[in-house]
Amino acid sequence: MERHFEKEFEELKTTINKMASIVDEQVECSFKDMEDQGARLYKSVKQRDREVDAYDNLVMAQCENLLALYQPVASDLRFILTAIKIDSQLERCGDIAVNIVQRVKRTDNFRDIISQTDLPEMAKSARIMVKDAITAFINRDNALAKTIWVNDDVVDDLNKKIFNQLVEKIKANPDLAEPCAHLIVLARQIERLADHATNISEDVIFMLENEIVTHKKKLEDFHLPE
């Protein structure tokens, strides 16, 4: 039975690593599409989303099978629990990559507005976060996982700044209300992408250190009622 467990355990690792690689590619293409109008990567990002959804179902089935048949403990159990959580985060990242290219497509005639805001800088920071989060998971790199939190604050601040930049453009030229509204939503999608990268990093730390850091700051002075 131990040999069967090891085989299926390695298959789970391979599956989620493949899923992570596809999502990483989706995110990369979505930002390339935002930066370069000639890239035309909308269809590619959208088509790959079906692969991500298929891997999402496969990861869940593999995790359920491992838990039901082998009742793993200690680090093996933490990996499976982490795989379930990261699987969900990756699937949402793939969805957000699709949302990004959809918003970009709707602003094709107003690409100059993007370069007049801090959207490119925000996208760059979020892209680094996603890539580092996936690398930290695949390479079991605890130190890299912890560096991701710093960039999350940067992305949050840029999101607020971009919102104000776009509102000012609407006030100055009401004809720009629709494209600016799409770009406000785009910034929000990028901010959510960064949040998912942060969540993945927190899951990696749990997997490697057996330490729960999710909501740590918010819950420092909070106690559940007895």
RAQUIDA-V657752 format. One record per helix or strand of 2 or more residues. SS is the DSSP state (hx for helix, st for strand). FROM is the first residue (numbers start at 1). TO is the last residue. Records with the same first field share a line. If there is no record, write none. Layout:
BEGIN
SS=FROM-TO  FROM-TO
END
This chain:
BEGIN
hx=2-35  42-70  74-106  108-115  119-139  142-172  174-209
END
